[in-house]
Amino acid sequence: RVECSSMAGHGDGRTSNLAVQLAPQAEAGLCSGDAREARFSYEAPAPVAYPPVVECIRRNLFRAFLFIVFAGTAVWVAIDWHVLLSDKTQKRNSIGLPVDLVPLIKLLSVPLVCLLFTWFHVWLALQMMFFPIKFVGLPMRPIVPACLGLPINGWQGIVPRKAGIMARRACEQMIGNIVTVEEFMDRIDPQHFFEALEDLMGGLCFQVLERIMLKRLPSVWAALPESVQSELKFKVLEDTKKSFGTALLELRTNINSILDLKEMAIETFVNNPRMMVEMFRSVAVEELAFIQRVAAVMGFLLGLVQVVLYLLLKDMPGTDYIMLPVSGLIIGYLTNWLALKMTFRPVWPHRFCGGRVNFQGVFLKRQKEASEK
């Protein structure tokens, strides 16, 4: 369906939503025949269902991972605490904890803190991609150094701030490459199109007729009874309907010289950046969640690596001061890089285990669903 809005009345701002049902074609999709086959030959492999138990585990794998990590750490600390409390020779610190328990808690907290920190900073980065919609800062006008490319006096979501660039790139890829304006026009059913516009066209035709009569023959128009005026209205509407097919045919023939659909779409996104944000978030909702989960898992694994490195290098001077910032930089960069790579790579499917396991970019696995949205 193609949705648009038209203005009616004498500049009174009333809008009428128009839903135009595109006519079904014998060929599948917007393209037809050989043209479509030449441009789009890839067909996504059909997914193979997992056994119910495996599917349940797969859907709850991240929750299970979080439970095992935090519950396992708590059980480990509780067991050691109990063992150390039963040791009468064990010294205690000022708050009553066994002295040997404190270093263990510090080491076990490192992967947990890495998990939470990485999860949070990736979530925050994704939020900053989309929000705020309008610039927030002082002064209210963003100051963007050319060398940095980011505002230094506040923040605006990257997507709404670059709405024009992103909209242009998206439209250039879709309009003319995936689908052309002519293909849209070829699928419009004149009968249904006019029926959808009938109320609007009737009102506009009658207003034009009334305006002309009041200007040219005001006394004649005033003398006509309402039934005759209504009959004239329907007559004008009927004549308009007869000429509509010819007008639509001419519109189809000269559509590119009459309508610049690409620029209209770009202008719409630029004037309404919230629409672009909602489009991104609705289409990529699963991928955004995937990026956060991968970041959390990678943060935990790299936290374990950090613990091992600390145990190996703890006798070196300055380890406590160098390890944290360096590991934070590496963990943050590597987790983001890996999550984004797994979202879009590999491009082509690599199937294992009878087709049940598909090693392919997460977004590309859902390309049909994403395209429909």
N, C-alpha and C positions, 0 to 999 in steps of 0.2 A: 504493500500500500504506500502511496505517496501522499503526505499530508502537507497542506499549505493553508494560508489564510488570505482573505481578500477583504478590501474595504468596501463598505456600502454606505449609502446616504450622502448628505451634503457635508462631508468633512466632519461628521459627528463622532468618528472614531469607533464606530461599531464594527466588530469583526465577525466574520462568518467562517468557521472552520470547514474546510473542504477535504473530504477523503476521496481520493480518486483510486478506484480499483483497476489495476492494470489487467488488461485482457489476457487470459491464459493462451499460451502459444503451444503449437504442436511440438516445438523443440523445447528441451529442458533448459531452464535458466534464461538469463537475459539475452545471451548470444544464441545464434541459431546455426545449425548445420555445420559445415566445414570450418567456418570462422572460429566457432567455439572450440572445435576439436584441435585446431591448429594452435590456439592460444593456451588452452587449459587441458592438458592431457593427464595430469597427475590425479590419482584417486586415492584418498587416504585409506589405509588398510582397516578393515572392520575389526573392532576389538573383540578379543576372545574372553568370555566371562571366566572369572575365577570361581573356584568352589566357594560356597557360602561362608565357611569358616575362615578361609584365607581372605576373602573380600572384607569380612568384618575386622580382621586383624589389620589389613592394609589401611582401612579407613580410620582406624583408631591408633595407628602406629605412633604418631607424634605424641598423642596424649599418654600412651603407654611409656614412651621414652621419658617424658617429663616425670611421670610417677616413679619409674624405676630409679632415675637419677636422684631425685630429691629424697624419696623414701629410703633408697639404699644408703645414701649418705647419712641420713638420720639414724638408721639402724646401726651403721658402722660406728658412729660417734657414741651411741647409747651403749653398745657392747663394750667398747674400750673404756668408757666412763665407769661402767659397772665393774670391770676388771680392775681398774686403777683404784676405785673406791674400796675394794676388798683388800687391797695391798696396804697394810698398816704402815709400811715404811715410806709410802709415797708422800711427798711434800705437797702442800696446798698453797695457792696464792692468796691474795687478799680477799678475793670473793669466794673462796672455798673450792675452786676447781683444782683438780690434780695438775701439778706443774707439767707433767708429760703430755697432758691432754691438749694444752693450748697450741703447741706446734702442729699437732695432728689436725686440729680444727682449722688452723690457718691454711695448711696445705689442701685440705678437702674443700675449703671455700673457694679456692682459686678457679677450678673449672665451673663451679656454680655461678660465681660472679661473672666469669667470661660469658657464660650462656646468657644470663640475664642482661648484661651490658650490651652484648652483640644483638640480641633480640630487640632490645629497646632502641638502640641507635639506628637499626635498620628500619624499624617501625616509624621512628621519628623522621628519618630521611624520606621515606615514602609519603608520609603526611606532608612534609615540606615540598614535595613535588607538586602537590595539588592545592595546598592551602597556605596562606589565605588567598582568596580569589582576587581581592584588591590589595594594593600595596599598603603596608602598615609600617610607618616609620616617621621620623622627623628629619627634615621637613617632609611634607606629604609627597613630594616628587622624588622618585628614586635617583640616586647618584650612582652611576655604574661606570667605573673605570674600564677603559678599553682592554687593558692588560688582564683584568680579573674576570670581566663578563658577568659579575654579580653585584647587586646593590650593596653598598657599604653603610647605608644609613637606615636599614630596615629590611623587610623581607616581603616577597610575593611569591606564591607558588610558581614553580618553573613552568608548568604547563600553561596556566593562564597568562604568565608573563611573556611566553613565546607562542601564544595562541596563533598569531598570524603566520609565523614560520612553519609551525607544525601543521596547521590547517592547509597551507599551500602544498606542503610535501604530501600530505595524505590525499588531497584532491588530485594532485598531479599523478599519483599512482593509481587512483581508482577511476577517475573520469578520463576516458580516452585509452586507458590501458586495460583495466578490468571490465569496464562497461563504458559505452559511448552515449552521448546525448541522443543520437539517432535511435539507438536501441531502446532507450526509455520511451521515446515518442512512438516508436512502432508498436509498443505494447499498450498504448492508450486506446480504449474502446470508446469511440465517439458517442455512442448511445448512452453508455453509463456515465461518461464524463458530463454530458449535457444534463442528464437526470440529477447528478450530484449538484450541478450548478443552477438547476431550474429555478429554485426560489430566489437565489441571488440575481440571476439574469432577469427574471420576471420583474423584480423590484426595480432594477436599474433601467430596464427598457421602459417601464411605465413612468419612471421619473423623467427620463429623457423626452418621452412623448408628451408628458404634461408640461414640461418646460418649453418645448417648441410651440405647443398649442397656445399657452398663455402669452408667449411672445408674439406669435403671428396672428392668431385668431382667438383672442381672449373671450370675446362675447360668445362665439360659437361654442367654445369649450365649456363656458359657464352654463350655457343653455342645455347642454347634453345631460340626460339623466344618468345616474350612476350605473345602471345596467348597460347602457351603451358604452360608457367609459370602460367598464370591465370587459365588455366584448372586444373593444379596440385593443385593450391590453393583451388579451389572449391571442388576438390576431397577430399583433406584433411579435409576441413570443413564438407563435407558430412559424412565422416567416423567418425569425432568427434561427429557429431549430433547423429549418430546411437549408439555410446557408451555412450552418455551422460545420457540416462535413467538408465543404469546399474550403472554408477558412482553416480548418484543422489540417487539411492536406497541404495547403500553402505554408502553414506554420511548420509542418514536418519537413518540407522541402528546404525552407530557409531558416531552420531553427538556429543554426550557428551564427547567422547574422542578426537574429532577433534577440536571442537569449544566450547569455554567457553563464552557464550553469556553474562552472568552476568558480568564477569570481563571486557569484551569489552565495555559494556554499562557504567560501573563505570569509566573506563579509559577515555572514551569519555567525560563524564561530568567533570571529574577532569581536563582534558586538556583544556576544553572549559567551564569555569564557567559561561560565559555569556549565554550559551545555557540553563543552569539550571535556571538562573535568569529569562530569558524570558519564560521558561516553567511555573515557579511558577506564574509569573505575568499574563500570558495569561489564565491559568486555573482558577486562583482565583481572576480575575479582579473584579467581583461583590462583592466578600467577602471582599476584601480590601477596597472597597468603603463603604460597610456596616459597617465595623469596625470604619471608620472615622465618619460616620454619627451617629452611636450609641454613640460614644465618645462625639460628639458635643451636642447631646440631654442630655446625662447624665451630662455633664459639666454644662449645663444651669440649670437642676433640682437641682443639688447639690449646685450650686451657690445660688439658692433661699433658700435652707436649711442654707447656710452660712449666708445669710442676716438675717434670723430668729434668728439664734444663736447669731449673733452679737447684735441684738436688745435686746435679753434677757440678754446678758452678758456684755453689753457695760460699765456698771458701775464698773465691776471688774477691778482691776489694771492689766495692761499688756495685756489686751485683744487684742489691736491693733497689738501687736508684736507677739503674739502666734497664733492668728486666721489664718493669711495668710499662714505661712509655714505648719502648721498642716493640714489645709483644702486642701492645694495644694497636700500634700502627699496622703491624703485619696482620693481626687477626681481623681488624676492620676492613682493610683493603682486600685481603684474600677472600673473606666470606662474601663480600659484595660482588667481587669479580666472578667467583664460582657460581653464585646464585643466578647472576645474569646470564652467564654462559649456559647453565643448565636450562634456563627458560627458553632460549632460542637455538641451542645447538645440542646434538647434530640436527641438520635440516631434514635429512632423509631417515625413514624408520629403519631400525635394526632390531629384528624380532628374534626372541629366544623362547625356549620352553613351550614349544608348540604354538607360538604367537601370543602367549599370555603376557610375556614381558617384552615391552617395546621401548628400546633405548632411543629416545628422540626428544627434542626440545619440548618442554611441558606445554608451551603455548601452541606449538605446531600439532600436538596430539589433539587439541581442541579446535583446530582451525575451522571446522564446519560449524560448530556451535558458536564460535566467536564471530564468524562471518554473518550468521543469522542475526546476531545481536546488532 
